[in-house]
Amino acid sequence: MTDQLTRRQLLERAALGGAAITVPGLLAACGGTSTKAGGGGTTVAHKLAKTLHFSNWTLYIDNKPGNRHPSLDQFQKKYGVHVAYNEDINDNASFFSKIQPALSSGQSTGRDIIVMTDNSRYPSLLVKKGWVEKLDKSAIPNIKNLVPQQRHPNWDPNRDYSLPWQSGFTGIGWNQKLTEPITTMGDLLGSKKLKGKVGLLSEFADTLALVMAYNGDDPSKVTDKTFNKAIDTIQKAVHSGQIRAFYGNDYSGPFAKGDLLATMSWSGDIVQLQADNPNLKWQLPDTGGDIWTDNMLIPKGGDVYTASVYMNFVYDPKIAAEIEDYVNYVCPVVGAKQALLKLDPGIAKNPLIFPTKQMLDNVHVIDPTALNNQKYQTTWQNLISA
């Protein structure tokens, strides 16, 4: 990975709000290729679009110097499809607010693939409202490579509308040069040595799941009582001055610089930040962490066939391994670890990327009904905005 720019380096160079990144090279003269796929006894002609419009989170795909993305280069070379790759997602709520006006008025968002997190309320809301297209599974034979644990989420039980991009854990990161190990939520929220230099996450599910588990409550079955108890626990830490701020995808900068001694954080970010600063450490809290999945979805009006062909492409274990070698989150593709053992054994053997059963047994999934509880959402927004 020595020839790769780290997430931290790219964050320092990136302009706020993201920018469109396009794959270099000429488009195929015909604007794509045609294939035929059978379905229900009929033959339907499919034609690839000239351009695939893909919105993703910052620094969430393989990257080489010069803002090159080799996997996108390979996709274009194989299919003749230009990829307009846009890193315009910082958190789920703000991105949803960008696309909601178009979707609610029946207009296209101008995007073919978006990536949203299932421990936010938005993927299930998009499905419920009919604002996403069904996948063309005839174009995704590699769906067989989806890891078994990801095949039947309760909000999309047959994966008709979504495929995982990456998964990750929410836990605690700390700087061992500046503080002793912080492995409990009690220390994070209450240690006087950390006062004013602790970060929490602005995502409802991430922070609530860890705090509920710390309180001895079950994050997968949220009640008014357990929700209010968690809010009270967080408010006490805020009012005492323990918490510096609530962060989205932007906590990594203050953490890398030492403005935060410890923070709730996402596992893949810490793997990348450690390349520049080995003093940064990460662990699931003793009472358990949170697991989440970022999912590829096709918003209404998106090109279903081209998007489905792309999804099939990234579910090839070799391509998944190349993406994983940079992204460093939890890979959803069976066979990618074996491919990565040849490419980068150190990454392939990292349990934050290919987790152990013990780690998987020590994580929680937030109650999906709580994510769509407007009273809870309002209370949460008032807390983090105060």
RAVEN-V282473 format. One line per field, one symbol per residue. ss: DSSP state (H for helix, E for strand, C for the rest). burial: + if it has 16 or more other ideal C-beta (glycine too) atoms within 10 Angstrom, else -. Layout:
BEGIN
ss: ???
burial: ???
END
This chain:
BEGIN
ss: CCCCCCHHHHHHHCCCCCCEEECCCCCCCCCCCEEEEEECCEEEEEECCCEEEEEEECCCCCCECCCECHHHHHHHHHHCCEEEEEEEECCHHHHHHHHHHHHHCCCCCCCCEEEEECCCCHHHHHHHCCCECCCCHHHCHHHHHECHHHCCECCECCCCCEEEEEEEEEEEEEECCCCCCCCCHHHHHHCHHHCCCEEEECCHHHHHHHHHHHCCCCCCCCCHHHHHHHHHHHHHHHHCCCEEEEECCCHHHHHHHCCCCEEEEEHHHHHHHCCCCCCEEEECCCCCEEEEEEEEECECCCCHHHHHHHHHHHCCHHHHHHHHHHHCCECCECCHHHHHHHHCHHHHCCCCCCCCHHHHCCEECCCHHHHCCHHHHHHHHHHHHC
burial: ---+++++-++------+--+-+----+---+-------------+-++-+++++++++++++-----++++++++--+++++++++++++++-++--++-++-----+-+++++++++++++++++---+++-++++++-++-++---+--+-++--+-+++++++++++++++---+--++++-+++++--+--+++++++++++++++++++-+-+--+---++--++-++--++---+++++++++++-+++---++++++++++++++++-+--++++++-+++++++++++++++++++++++++++++++++++++++++++++++++++-++---+--++-+-++++---+--+++++++-++-+--+---+--++--
END
